Amino acid sequence: MTDFVWPVVSMGVLGLIVLIGALVLWKTLRDEKSGLPLADERTQKLNGKAAYYAMFMCQYFIIAYLLVNIVGREFFGMPEIEAGYPMIAALLVSSVSFLVLRWYLGRKGEP
């Protein structure tokens, strides 16, 4: 990136992380004051099931990436891809799949 864009994007990401952290902390404190339990048995079971499936989805994604990289390099002469972008993609796949599965299992009913 250019010399000007990189610091601006970094500060934007940092600001977004701080904003999301503040919102989560505010919601947690608000729920604590109202007397609502932060996690009941159903929520813990639902989060565990969603995390279990998300872990496998992320592992399959990483295996598929590695196989595409190996086959592409060995048989088709493709250049090797840097490690940074695939790691970001794997992190996004695991996070998004956990959030989607938690939402889906929560709407579906009893896990």
Secondary structure, 3 states (H helix, E strand, C coil): CCCCHHHHHHHHHHHHHHHHHHHHHHHHHHHHHHCCCCCCHHHHHHHHHHHHHHHHHHHHHHHHHHHHHHHHHHHCCCCCCCCHHHHHHHHHHHHHHHHHHHHHHHHHCCC
